[in-house]
């Protein structure tokens, strides 16, 4: 089991330790031991992205953290996670963030990915073109939270989304 999530603040106030604590104590499955999971957290000004996964489970989470950008994916796509993929597109004048987000956006697979620009705090959320992997987004006055797990989104924010009028 694995999940990814993130938060973008409208200011520069991101409670990293609070998010880390919520991530580490969250039960992905009822009765699961939260200590049996690995946790990753990247932060930049006003934003953070995180992942929670079991090391011994089939790999669902892939990630890369470079000096300019971080990429975390739940699912699978055909983007190279090696260091050479980080500079793709730079010759054409694109930033590393724009180049990587464009590369992931054109890729094939079943995934949801977050690309984080370390310098600006901008996060690009990219879902595969058939939206096979669910992604939940909650916008509030203080920021935007997003997660591949609805229960974690509620745990992370303490908010409940408005009922779906179509349900």
N, C-alpha and C positions, 0 to 999 in steps of 0.2 A: 504494500500500500504506500502511496505517496500523495503529496499535495503541495501546491505552491500558492503563495499569497503575496500581497504587497499593499503599500499605503503611500499615497501622495498627499502631503499637507498643503494647505493653501498658503501657509507661511513657511517658517523654517523649523517648526516645532514637531519633531518626531520623537516619541518616547521609545527609543530603541530598546532599552532594558525592559520596558513593559511588554513590547511585542515579543522579545526573546523569551520572557517568562511565560507568556500566553502560548507561544509556539511549543515550548518544552513541556508544558503541563497538559496540552490538549490531547484527548484520546481520539485517534482517527477512527478506531472501531471500539464499540462498547467492550469493556473488560480488558482492553489492550494495555500493556505496560508502556507508558510514555517513555520510559528509560531505554526501551529497545529500539528507539528511532535515532537516526542522525539528523542534525539540524544545520542548516546553512542560512546565513543572514548577510545581506549586503546593504550598505547604507550610503547615501549621498545627501547633499543639502536638500532637506525637505522630503525625501523619499526613502523607502526601503523595500526590498523584495526578499522573500524567504522561502525555504523549502524544508519539508519534513519527509523522511523516507526511511525504510528499513534497508540496511546494508545487505542482508542475506536474502532479500526478495529479488525477483527478476527486476532488472534496472528499468525504472520508469522516469527517474529524474536524471537529467544530464545538465551540466553547467560548465561555464567557463568565466573566469574573472580576469580581465585584462586591466591595464593601467587606465584606459579610457572608458571601457564599457564592460558590463557583466551581462551574461546571457544565462537564463535558467529555463528549462523546458520540462513540461510534464507530457510524456508521450514520445513520439518518434518523428523525426524529419531528416531530410538528407543534407543538412548543413554540416560542414566540417567544423568540429570542435577544437581542432588543433590551432596553434598560434598563427599559422599561415592564413587561416580564414579571417583573422581579425583585421588584416590590412586590405582585404578585397574591396575594391571600389575607391581606394584613396587616390589612385592616379587620376581619376576623373574629377577630383576636387571635393568629393563627399567626405564628411567626417566619418570616423570609425563607427559612431553611433548610427548614422544614416545608412552607411554601407551594410552593417550587420543586420539592421532592421529590414532593409530592402532584400537582403539575401534570404532571411528567414521568411519574409512575406511571400516570396516566390517559390518557396520550397514545397515539397510534396510530403504527405504523411498525415498522421492523426495526432494533433498536439495543441497545446496552448503554451506560448512562450512570452517571457518578459525580457525586454532589453532595457538595461538601466545605464544612463549616461552618468558617470561618476562626477563629472564637473558641474553639470546643470541640474541634476536630479530628475530630469525628464525620464519617464518610463513609457516605452512603446509596448502595448499589449497586442499580440498577434495570435489569432486562432486560425486553425487550418480552414481551408475554404468551405468545407462542409460542416464546420463547427461540431465535430464529433466529440471533442472534450468540452464539458460544460465550464463556464466561467461566470461567476456571480460578481456584480458590482454594486456597491452601496455608496451613494454620494450624500454627503452631509455638509453643513456650513464650514466645518473645520478641514475637510479634505475628502478624498476618494479612497475607499478600500476595495480590494478585489481579491478573490480567492477561487480556487478550483473546488473548494469544499464549502458548502453553504453553512454547515454547522460551525466551521472555524471562522467564517466571516462574522457570524453572530457573536462568537466567543471573543474575537479580536476587537470588535467595535462596541459591544454591549448594546447595539441597536437591533431592532427587528425591522426587516423590510416591510413596506406597505403590502397589504394583500393584493394579489393579482386579480384584477376585475374580471378576467376571462376564465379564471379557475372555478 
